[in-house]
Amino acid sequence: MLYLVPTPIGNLEDITLRALRILKEVSLIACEDTRTSGVLLSHYGIDTPRTSYHDHNEVQKAPVLVERMLAGQDVALITDAGSPGISDPGFYLVRECIRNDIPVQSLPGATAFVPALAASGLPSERFVFEGFLPIKKGRQTRLNALRDEERTMVFYESPHRLVKTLEQMETVFGPDRRAAVARELKKVFEEIRRGTIAELRTHYAQSNRVRGEIVLVVAGRD
């Protein structure tokens, strides 16, 4: 069995009782970063063996994990924060488990885009999750393809690319399109700033330094 176990995106209390039980009971925990995950696991007294599983080794590591599960062992996959497979490692291993008839259970839990969308003040009954835009090639093409999207759009972005992204969105979507920037969700310095794209771009362009993980929520076309 493979368990996909969400982990807190900021506050260590944001983990379910079931997730804690699974992490204690499985034979092995595959971690995006064993050091980062070690903080959470140590906090809850979980000493289950750990192994690394991330974007750079998943092709080599997945067959090893599949063999262990075929031998009867249960494995939990966790990432540094949030839900495995949502802009984080997970898809490749899930696909390999399905190909080998290994059951997969995905536990409910923390993910960054849900609280950002809910607190944005923008329509949330219909939305599209875009994850990270291409870093270079295809970035403008992707934004142009979303020009007439009527649903609320949700993006992940790094702090050092935020201003550039807002500048590009201002050009494509217009300066008056409503948006929200959610930063450092569930951490001490959590911030959710709402306004037009132009207002947000001006604010963050004037900031000395933008820090933390970013969720960018943008209203769809009227």
Helices and strands as residue ranges (DSSP letters): E 2-4, H 17-25, E 28-31, H 34-43, E 50-52, H 58-70, E 75-78, H 91-99, E 104-106, H 113-119, E 127-132, H 139-145, E 152-157, G 159-161, H 162-173, E 178-183, E 191-196, H 197-206, E 214-218
